[in-house]
Every structure is written in structure tokens, then in C-alpha cells.
Amino acid sequence: MQLDKFDIAILEALQRDARISLQELSAQVGLTSSPCWTRIKRMETAGVIEGYSVRLNAEKLDLGDTVIVHVTLDSHSDEALMEFGRALQEIPEVLEAFLVSGDYDYYVRIAVSSTRDYERLLRERLYKIPGIRHSKSSFVLRQLKQGQLPLRR
């Protein structure tokens, strides 16, 4: 889908605040409400806009620790990769999982309340997934940036 300067301005504004009113958004991007709404709907239909979400404060929800788990599997068959992915889907603490190139097969981002909570998650959930050969955990000390997609004008 070809995006013009108005589409990009709409996307940038929605990334900053998805709850912005149509009137405020239209004013920010220099369009009237009707063409702005049409552009939003077109980008939703095309899949450029996948949905809208809320950013939650993990600390206030007692999920202030983030762990990055590097995982190597025993097998790299399509079935093993799919099964591991399905198993991760069932673990609510798993925020993101990436199949990656390099020394490990997956990078998994997990939210927990403490090291003790992470140890519980390892015992009760993660280590019960068949096919894990090796894992390495890294606790995030500080998040330096939480980004938005860099849109090109």
C-alpha cells in the first residue's frame, strides 16, 4: 500500500495516542474529519493498522521485572518449531517471542514480579515444554527506549 504524507502523519499521531479524537487528529494532520476517517478505514482494511491497544504500567501491576530468555531447541523441524510456538502462546507471562538466527533459536520476553516468580515460571511452565536443549536468562535492568515504528515521509 502506498502511503502519502497525510497517511504517515495519521499513523504517527495514532502511535503517540490511539485515543485521539477524530477532530483533533484531523486538525493535527491538516485534513477535515471525513477524509481523515476514510484514510484510517482504508489503512485498517489494508492491514497497515492492525488494532488499537493500551500501554499498561507493569510496575503498578506487580510485573515490574522483564526477563529475556534465549532458547535453543533439540530439533529444528517445522513441527518442533510450531509446537514450541504453541506452547509459548499458553504462557500469559510471555509477552513476545522471536524465532531468530544466530546462536539461539528463540528470544522470549517475559514479565514477572520477581526472581522468585521467574523461578516458579521456569519450573511450572517453561521447563515443561518438550524439546528445550538449552536456555539462558537475562534480567532487564532498565528499559532505555520503547519505540514506535519509524515511518518514512
Backbone as JSON Lines, residues from 0, in Angstrom:
{"i":0,"aa":"M","n":[0.85,-1.18,0.0],"ca":[0.0,0.0,0.0],"c":[0.89,1.24,0.0]}
{"i":1,"aa":"Q","n":[0.61,2.14,-0.86],"ca":[1.34,3.4,-0.97],"c":[0.8,4.38,0.07]}
{"i":2,"aa":"L","n":[1.67,4.9,0.91],"ca":[1.27,5.87,1.93],"c":[1.78,7.25,1.55]}
{"i":3,"aa":"D","n":[0.93,8.24,1.66],"ca":[1.37,9.61,1.39],"c":[1.62,10.33,2.71]}
{"i":4,"aa":"K","n":[1.95,11.6,2.63],"ca":[2.32,12.35,3.83],"c":[1.18,12.43,4.84]}
{"i":5,"aa":"F","n":[-0.07,12.46,4.37],"ca":[-1.2,12.5,5.29],"c":[-1.36,11.17,6.03]}
{"i":6,"aa":"D","n":[-1.22,10.06,5.3],"ca":[-1.32,8.74,5.92],"c":[-0.25,8.58,7.0]}
{"i":7,"aa":"I","n":[0.97,8.98,6.67],"ca":[2.08,8.86,7.63],"c":[1.84,9.74,8.85]}
{"i":8,"aa":"A","n":[1.34,10.95,8.63],"ca":[1.04,11.84,9.76],"c":[-0.06,11.24,10.64]}
{"i":9,"aa":"I","n":[-1.05,10.61,10.03],"ca":[-2.11,9.94,10.8],"c":[-1.52,8.8,11.63]}
{"i":10,"aa":"L","n":[-0.68,7.98,11.02],"ca":[-0.08,6.85,11.72],"c":[0.81,7.31,12.87]}
{"i":11,"aa":"E","n":[1.6,8.35,12.65],"ca":[2.45,8.88,13.72],"c":[1.61,9.37,14.89]}
{"i":12,"aa":"A","n":[0.54,10.08,14.6],"ca":[-0.33,10.59,15.66],"c":[-1.02,9.45,16.41]}
{"i":13,"aa":"L","n":[-1.47,8.43,15.69],"ca":[-2.14,7.3,16.34],"c":[-1.16,6.47,17.17]}
{"i":14,"aa":"Q","n":[0.11,6.38,16.74],"ca":[1.11,5.67,17.54],"c":[1.35,6.4,18.86]}
{"i":15,"aa":"R","n":[1.31,7.72,18.83],"ca":[1.5,8.51,20.06],"c":[0.3,8.4,20.98]}
{"i":16,"aa":"D","n":[-0.91,8.44,20.39],"ca":[-2.14,8.43,21.19],"c":[-3.28,7.86,20.35]}
{"i":17,"aa":"A","n":[-3.56,6.58,20.54],"ca":[-4.61,5.93,19.76],"c":[-6.01,6.39,20.17]}
{"i":18,"aa":"R","n":[-6.12,7.09,21.28],"ca":[-7.42,7.58,21.74],"c":[-7.71,9.01,21.3]}
{"i":19,"aa":"I","n":[-6.86,9.58,20.47],"ca":[-7.07,10.94,20.0],"c":[-8.42,11.02,19.28]}
{"i":20,"aa":"S","n":[-9.12,12.12,19.47],"ca":[-10.42,12.27,18.8],"c":[-10.19,12.5,17.3]}
{"i":21,"aa":"L","n":[-11.18,12.14,16.52],"ca":[-11.08,12.33,15.07],"c":[-10.9,13.81,14.75]}
{"i":22,"aa":"Q","n":[-11.57,14.68,15.46],"ca":[-11.46,16.11,15.21],"c":[-10.03,16.6,15.5]}
{"i":23,"aa":"E","n":[-9.46,16.16,16.62],"ca":[-8.1,16.56,16.97],"c":[-7.09,15.98,15.98]}
{"i":24,"aa":"L","n":[-7.27,14.74,15.61],"ca":[-6.39,14.09,14.64],"c":[-6.45,14.82,13.3]}
{"i":25,"aa":"S","n":[-7.64,15.1,12.85],"ca":[-7.82,15.81,11.57],"c":[-7.11,17.16,11.59]}
{"i":26,"aa":"A","n":[-7.25,17.87,12.68],"ca":[-6.59,19.18,12.79],"c":[-5.07,19.03,12.77]}
{"i":27,"aa":"Q","n":[-4.56,18.0,13.46],"ca":[-3.1,17.79,13.51],"c":[-2.52,17.49,12.15]}
{"i":28,"aa":"V","n":[-3.24,16.73,11.33],"ca":[-2.68,16.3,10.04],"c":[-3.09,17.21,8.89]}
{"i":29,"aa":"G","n":[-3.98,18.16,9.14],"ca":[-4.36,19.11,8.1],"c":[-5.43,18.61,7.14]}
{"i":30,"aa":"L","n":[-6.34,17.79,7.64],"ca":[-7.46,17.29,6.83],"c":[-8.76,17.57,7.57]}
{"i":31,"aa":"T","n":[-9.86,17.5,6.85],"ca":[-11.15,17.54,7.53],"c":[-11.47,16.13,8.02]}
{"i":32,"aa":"S","n":[-12.47,16.0,8.85],"ca":[-12.78,14.72,9.5],"c":[-13.1,13.6,8.53]}
{"i":33,"aa":"S","n":[-13.89,13.88,7.52],"ca":[-14.34,12.82,6.6],"c":[-13.18,12.16,5.84]}
{"i":34,"aa":"P","n":[-12.3,12.92,5.18],"ca":[-11.17,12.26,4.51],"c":[-10.19,11.61,5.48]}
{"i":35,"aa":"C","n":[-10.07,12.15,6.67],"ca":[-9.18,11.55,7.67],"c":[-9.74,10.19,8.07]}
{"i":36,"aa":"W","n":[-11.05,10.11,8.33],"ca":[-11.7,8.86,8.7],"c":[-11.59,7.84,7.56]}
{"i":37,"aa":"T","n":[-11.77,8.29,6.33],"ca":[-11.66,7.4,5.17],"c":[-10.27,6.8,5.08]}
{"i":38,"aa":"R","n":[-9.25,7.61,5.32],"ca":[-7.87,7.13,5.28],"c":[-7.61,6.1,6.39]}
{"i":39,"aa":"I","n":[-8.12,6.37,7.58],"ca":[-7.95,5.42,8.69],"c":[-8.6,4.09,8.33]}
{"i":40,"aa":"K","n":[-9.81,4.12,7.85],"ca":[-10.54,2.89,7.49],"c":[-9.81,2.14,6.37]}
{"i":41,"aa":"R","n":[-9.27,2.87,5.4],"ca":[-8.53,2.24,4.3],"c":[-7.28,1.54,4.84]}
{"i":42,"aa":"M","n":[-6.58,2.18,5.77],"ca":[-5.37,1.57,6.34],"c":[-5.72,0.39,7.25]}
{"i":43,"aa":"E","n":[-6.86,0.43,7.92],"ca":[-7.31,-0.72,8.71],"c":[-7.63,-1.9,7.78]}
{"i":44,"aa":"T","n":[-8.36,-1.64,6.72],"ca":[-8.74,-2.68,5.77],"c":[-7.51,-3.31,5.12]}
{"i":45,"aa":"A","n":[-6.52,-2.49,4.81],"ca":[-5.29,-2.98,4.17],"c":[-4.37,-3.69,5.16]}
{"i":46,"aa":"G","n":[-4.68,-3.61,6.45],"ca":[-3.85,-4.26,7.46],"c":[-2.66,-3.44,7.93]}
{"i":47,"aa":"V","n":[-2.55,-2.2,7.47],"ca":[-1.48,-1.33,7.95],"c":[-1.72,-1.03,9.43]}
{"i":48,"aa":"I","n":[-2.97,-0.74,9.78],"ca":[-3.37,-0.59,11.18],"c":[-3.98,-1.92,11.59]}
{"i":49,"aa":"E","n":[-3.31,-2.61,12.51],"ca":[-3.78,-3.94,12.93],"c":[-4.75,-3.88,14.1]}
{"i":50,"aa":"G","n":[-4.71,-2.81,14.86],"ca":[-5.59,-2.69,16.02],"c":[-5.13,-1.55,16.9]}
{"i":51,"aa":"Y","n":[-5.78,-1.42,18.03],"ca":[-5.5,-0.35,18.97],"c":[-5.3,-0.98,20.34]}
{"i":52,"aa":"S","n":[-4.4,-0.43,21.14],"ca":[-4.12,-1.04,22.43],"c":[-3.85,0.03,23.48]}
{"i":53,"aa":"V","n":[-3.71,-0.45,24.7],"ca":[-3.43,0.41,25.85],"c":[-2.07,0.02,26.41]}
{"i":54,"aa":"R","n":[-1.25,1.01,26.75],"ca":[0.03,0.74,27.42],"c":[-0.24,0.7,28.92]}
{"i":55,"aa":"L","n":[0.16,-0.38,29.55],"ca":[-0.05,-0.54,30.99],"c":[1.27,-0.37,31.72]}
{"i":56,"aa":"N","n":[1.2,0.07,32.96],"ca":[2.38,0.24,33.78],"c":[2.66,-1.08,34.49]}
{"i":57,"aa":"A","n":[3.68,-1.8,34.05],"ca":[3.99,-3.12,34.6],"c":[4.31,-3.06,36.08]}
{"i":58,"aa":"E","n":[5.02,-2.03,36.52],"ca":[5.38,-1.89,37.94],"c":[4.12,-1.83,38.81]}
{"i":59,"aa":"K","n":[3.15,-1.05,38.38],"ca":[1.94,-0.87,39.18],"c":[1.07,-2.12,39.17]}
{"i":60,"aa":"L","n":[1.32,-3.03,38.24],"ca":[0.59,-4.29,38.17],"c":[1.4,-5.45,38.74]}
{"i":61,"aa":"D","n":[2.47,-5.11,39.46],"ca":[3.37,-6.1,40.08],"c":[3.97,-7.06,39.05]}
{"i":62,"aa":"L","n":[4.33,-6.52,37.9],"ca":[5.03,-7.28,36.86],"c":[6.23,-6.47,36.38]}
{"i":63,"aa":"G","n":[6.94,-5.91,37.34],"ca":[7.99,-4.95,37.03],"c":[9.31,-5.52,36.52]}
{"i":64,"aa":"D","n":[9.48,-6.84,36.6],"ca":[10.73,-7.43,36.1],"c":[10.51,-8.03,34.72]}
{"i":65,"aa":"T","n":[11.42,-7.72,33.82],"ca":[11.39,-8.28,32.48],"c":[12.61,-9.19,32.32]}
{"i":66,"aa":"V","n":[12.37,-10.36,31.76],"ca":[13.44,-11.32,31.52],"c":[13.47,-11.64,30.03]}
{"i":67,"aa":"I","n":[14.66,-11.64,29.46],"ca":[14.85,-12.09,28.09],"c":[15.45,-13.49,28.2]}
{"i":68,"aa":"V","n":[14.75,-14.46,27.62],"ca":[15.22,-15.84,27.68],"c":[15.67,-16.24,26.28]}
{"i":69,"aa":"H","n":[16.89,-16.71,26.17],"ca":[17.46,-17.21,24.92],"c":[17.3,-18.73,24.96]}
{"i":70,"aa":"V","n":[16.65,-19.29,23.96],"ca":[16.32,-20.71,23.97],"c":[16.89,-21.41,22.74]}
{"i":71,"aa":"T","n":[17.48,-22.57,22.96],"ca":[17.91,-23.46,21.88],"c":[17.09,-24.73,21.98]}
{"i":72,"aa":"L","n":[16.55,-25.18,20.85],"ca":[15.75,-26.4,20.82],"c":[16.59,-27.59,20.36]}
{"i":73,"aa":"D","n":[16.14,-28.79,20.71],"ca":[16.8,-30.02,20.25],"c":[16.65,-30.22,18.76]}
{"i":74,"aa":"S","n":[15.48,-29.86,18.24],"ca":[15.16,-30.11,16.84],"c":[14.73,-28.81,16.17]}
{"i":75,"aa":"H","n":[15.03,-28.7,14.88],"ca":[14.62,-27.52,14.12],"c":[13.6,-27.87,13.05]}
{"i":76,"aa":"S","n":[12.91,-28.98,13.25],"ca":[11.87,-29.37,12.29],"c":[10.72,-28.38,12.38]}
{"i":77,"aa":"D","n":[9.96,-28.29,11.31],"ca":[8.8,-27.4,11.31],"c":[7.86,-27.74,12.47]}
{"i":78,"aa":"E","n":[7.68,-29.03,12.71],"ca":[6.78,-29.47,13.78],"c":[7.29,-29.02,15.15]}
{"i":79,"aa":"A","n":[8.59,-29.17,15.4],"ca":[9.16,-28.76,16.7],"c":[9.03,-27.25,16.9]}
{"i":80,"aa":"L","n":[9.31,-26.48,15.85],"ca":[9.2,-25.03,15.95],"c":[7.76,-24.6,16.2]}
{"i":81,"aa":"M","n":[6.83,-25.23,15.5],"ca":[5.41,-24.9,15.67],"c":[4.94,-25.27,17.07]}
{"i":82,"aa":"E","n":[5.34,-26.43,17.56],"ca":[4.92,-26.89,18.89],"c":[5.46,-25.97,19.98]}
{"i":83,"aa":"F","n":[6.71,-25.53,19.83],"ca":[7.29,-24.61,20.82],"c":[6.51,-23.3,20.8]}
{"i":84,"aa":"G","n":[6.22,-22.8,19.62],"ca":[5.44,-21.56,19.49],"c":[4.06,-21.68,20.12]}
{"i":85,"aa":"R","n":[3.4,-22.81,19.9],"ca":[2.07,-23.04,20.51],"c":[2.18,-23.08,22.03]}
{"i":86,"aa":"A","n":[3.21,-23.72,22.54],"ca":[3.39,-23.8,24.0],"c":[3.59,-22.41,24.6]}
{"i":87,"aa":"L","n":[4.36,-21.56,23.92],"ca":[4.58,-20.2,24.43],"c":[3.29,-19.4,24.45]}
{"i":88,"aa":"Q","n":[2.41,-19.65,23.47],"ca":[1.12,-18.94,23.42],"c":[0.3,-19.18,24.68]}
{"i":89,"aa":"E","n":[0.52,-20.31,25.32],"ca":[-0.26,-20.69,26.5],"c":[0.28,-20.11,27.81]}
{"i":90,"aa":"I","n":[1.4,-19.41,27.75],"ca":[2.01,-18.86,28.96],"c":[1.75,-17.36,28.99]}
{"i":91,"aa":"P","n":[0.87,-16.91,29.89],"ca":[0.49,-15.49,29.9],"c":[1.65,-14.54,30.14]}
{"i":92,"aa":"E","n":[2.66,-14.97,30.89],"ca":[3.8,-14.1,31.19],"c":[4.68,-13.84,29.97]}
{"i":93,"aa":"V","n":[4.55,-14.65,28.94],"ca":[5.32,-14.45,27.71],"c":[4.7,-13.29,26.94]}
{"i":94,"aa":"L","n":[5.47,-12.22,26.8],"ca":[4.99,-11.03,26.11],"c":[5.27,-11.08,24.61]}
{"i":95,"aa":"E","n":[6.46,-11.56,24.28],"ca":[6.88,-11.65,22.88],"c":[7.81,-12.83,22.73]}
{"i":96,"aa":"A","n":[7.81,-13.39,21.54],"ca":[8.75,-14.47,21.23],"c":[9.19,-14.3,19.79]}
{"i":97,"aa":"F","n":[10.49,-14.43,19.58],"ca":[11.07,-14.23,18.26],"c":[11.87,-15.46,17.86]}
{"i":98,"aa":"L","n":[11.6,-16.03,16.71],"ca":[12.46,-17.04,16.1],"c":[13.59,-16.27,15.45]}
{"i":99,"aa":"V","n":[14.84,-16.57,15.85],"ca":[15.96,-15.74,15.43],"c":[17.07,-16.57,14.79]}
{"i":100,"aa":"S","n":[17.94,-15.89,14.08],"ca":[19.15,-16.53,13.57],"c":[20.25,-16.34,14.61]}
{"i":101,"aa":"G","n":[21.33,-17.08,14.48],"ca":[22.45,-16.91,15.39],"c":[22.6,-18.08,16.35]}
{"i":102,"aa":"D","n":[23.13,-17.8,17.52],"ca":[23.48,-18.84,18.49],"c":[22.26,-19.51,19.13]}
{"i":103,"aa":"Y","n":[21.15,-18.82,19.21],"ca":[19.95,-19.36,19.83],"c":[18.83,-19.44,18.8]}
{"i":104,"aa":"D","n":[17.79,-20.18,19.12],"ca":[16.65,-20.32,18.22],"c":[15.57,-19.28,18.49]}
{"i":105,"aa":"Y","n":[15.37,-18.96,19.76],"ca":[14.31,-18.03,20.15],"c":[14.82,-17.03,21.16]}
{"i":106,"aa":"Y","n":[14.29,-15.81,21.09],"ca":[14.38,-14.84,22.16],"c":[12.96,-14.66,22.66]}
{"i":107,"aa":"V","n":[12.78,-14.82,23.95],"ca":[11.45,-14.75,24.55],"c":[11.48,-13.67,25.63]}
{"i":108,"aa":"R","n":[10.54,-12.73,25.55],"ca":[10.45,-11.65,26.55],"c":[9.32,-12.0,27.51]}
{"i":109,"aa":"I","n":[9.65,-11.99,28.79],"ca":[8.73,-12.44,29.83],"c":[8.58,-11.35,30.89]}
{"i":110,"aa":"A","n":[7.36,-11.18,31.42],"ca":[7.1,-10.25,32.52],"c":[6.79,-11.05,33.77]}
{"i":111,"aa":"V","n":[7.51,-10.73,34.85],"ca":[7.3,-11.39,36.14],"c":[7.39,-10.35,37.25]}
{"i":112,"aa":"S","n":[6.99,-10.75,38.45],"ca":[7.02,-9.82,39.58],"c":[8.36,-9.82,40.31]}
{"i":113,"aa":"S","n":[9.12,-10.92,40.19],"ca":[10.35,-11.03,40.96],"c":[11.18,-12.21,40.44]}
{"i":114,"aa":"T","n":[12.39,-12.35,40.98],"ca":[13.21,-13.51,40.61],"c":[12.54,-14.8,41.09]}
{"i":115,"aa":"R","n":[11.91,-14.75,42.25],"ca":[11.19,-15.93,42.76],"c":[10.03,-16.3,41.82]}
{"i":116,"aa":"D","n":[9.33,-15.3,41.32],"ca":[8.23,-15.54,40.38],"c":[8.77,-16.14,39.08]}
{"i":117,"aa":"Y","n":[9.94,-15.65,38.64],"ca":[10.54,-16.21,37.44],"c":[10.96,-17.66,37.65]}
{"i":118,"aa":"E","n":[11.52,-17.96,38.82],"ca":[11.91,-19.33,39.13],"c":[10.68,-20.25,39.09]}
{"i":119,"aa":"R","n":[9.55,-19.77,39.62],"ca":[8.29,-20.53,39.56],"c":[7.87,-20.77,38.11]}
{"i":120,"aa":"L","n":[7.96,-19.73,37.29],"ca":[7.59,-19.86,35.88],"c":[8.47,-20.88,35.16]}
{"i":121,"aa":"L","n":[9.75,-20.86,35.45],"ca":[10.66,-21.84,34.84],"c":[10.24,-23.26,35.2]}
{"i":122,"aa":"R","n":[10.05,-23.51,36.49],"ca":[9.71,-24.86,36.96],"c":[8.35,-25.32,36.46]}
{"i":123,"aa":"E","n":[7.36,-24.44,36.58],"ca":[5.98,-24.85,36.31],"c":[5.59,-24.8,34.84]}
{"i":124,"aa":"R","n":[6.25,-23.95,34.06],"ca":[5.79,-23.76,32.69],"c":[6.88,-23.98,31.64]}
{"i":125,"aa":"L","n":[7.91,-23.16,31.68],"ca":[8.89,-23.15,30.6],"c":[9.64,-24.48,30.48]}
{"i":126,"aa":"Y","n":[10.14,-25.0,31.58],"ca":[10.93,-26.24,31.51],"c":[10.07,-27.48,31.3]}
{"i":127,"aa":"K","n":[8.77,-27.32,31.28],"ca":[7.88,-28.44,30.97],"c":[7.6,-28.55,29.47]}
{"i":128,"aa":"I","n":[8.06,-27.55,28.7],"ca":[7.91,-27.6,27.25],"c":[8.93,-28.6,26.71]}
{"i":129,"aa":"P","n":[8.49,-29.63,25.99],"ca":[9.45,-30.6,25.47],"c":[10.34,-29.99,24.38]}
{"i":130,"aa":"G","n":[11.58,-30.46,24.32],"ca":[12.46,-30.09,23.22],"c":[13.42,-28.96,23.5]}
{"i":131,"aa":"I","n":[13.4,-28.39,24.7],"ca":[14.35,-27.33,25.02],"c":[15.7,-27.97,25.37]}
{"i":132,"aa":"R","n":[16.73,-27.66,24.6],"ca":[18.07,-28.18,24.87],"c":[18.81,-27.29,25.86]}
{"i":133,"aa":"H","n":[18.68,-25.95,25.67],"ca":[19.45,-25.02,26.47],"c":[18.69,-23.7,26.56]}
{"i":134,"aa":"S","n":[18.82,-23.03,27.69],"ca":[18.26,-21.68,27.81],"c":[19.21,-20.83,28.64]}
{"i":135,"aa":"K","n":[19.15,-19.55,28.39],"ca":[19.95,-18.58,29.14],"c":[19.03,-17.39,29.42]}
{"i":136,"aa":"S","n":[19.03,-16.93,30.65],"ca":[18.14,-15.84,31.05],"c":[18.92,-14.57,31.34]}
{"i":137,"aa":"S","n":[18.37,-13.46,30.93],"ca":[18.95,-12.15,31.25],"c":[17.85,-11.26,31.79]}
{"i":138,"aa":"F","n":[18.04,-10.75,33.02],"ca":[17.08,-9.81,33.58],"c":[17.36,-8.42,33.02]}
{"i":139,"aa":"V","n":[16.32,-7.74,32.61],"ca":[16.45,-6.37,32.12],"c":[16.63,-5.47,33.34]}
{"i":140,"aa":"L","n":[17.69,-4.69,33.34],"ca":[17.96,-3.79,34.45],"c":[17.2,-2.47,34.3]}
{"i":141,"aa":"R","n":[17.11,-1.99,33.07],"ca":[16.41,-0.74,32.8],"c":[16.01,-0.72,31.33]}
{"i":142,"aa":"Q","n":[14.81,-0.29,31.05],"ca":[14.39,-0.13,29.66],"c":[14.8,1.27,29.22]}
{"i":143,"aa":"L","n":[15.62,1.33,28.19],"ca":[16.14,2.6,27.74],"c":[15.25,3.27,26.7]}
{"i":144,"aa":"K","n":[14.51,2.47,25.97],"ca":[13.66,3.04,24.93],"c":[12.52,2.07,24.64]}
{"i":145,"aa":"Q","n":[11.35,2.63,24.49],"ca":[10.21,1.87,24.0],"c":[9.74,2.61,22.77]}
{"i":146,"aa":"G","n":[9.98,2.03,21.63],"ca":[9.83,2.78,20.4],"c":[8.51,2.62,19.69]}
{"i":147,"aa":"Q","n":[8.39,3.46,18.7],"ca":[7.31,3.4,17.73],"c":[7.97,3.12,16.39]}
{"i":148,"aa":"L","n":[7.19,2.62,15.47],"ca":[7.75,2.33,14.15],"c":[8.23,3.63,13.5]}
{"i":149,"aa":"P","n":[9.41,3.61,12.92],"ca":[9.93,4.8,12.24],"c":[9.31,4.92,10.85]}
{"i":150,"aa":"L","n":[8.41,5.84,10.69],"ca":[7.71,5.99,9.43],"c":[8.47,6.94,8.52]}
{"i":151,"aa":"R","n":[8.51,6.63,7.26],"ca":[9.24,7.41,6.27],"c":[8.29,8.4,5.58]}
{"i":152,"aa":"R","n":[8.74,9.61,5.49],"ca":[7.95,10.63,4.79],"c":[8.4,10.72,3.35]}
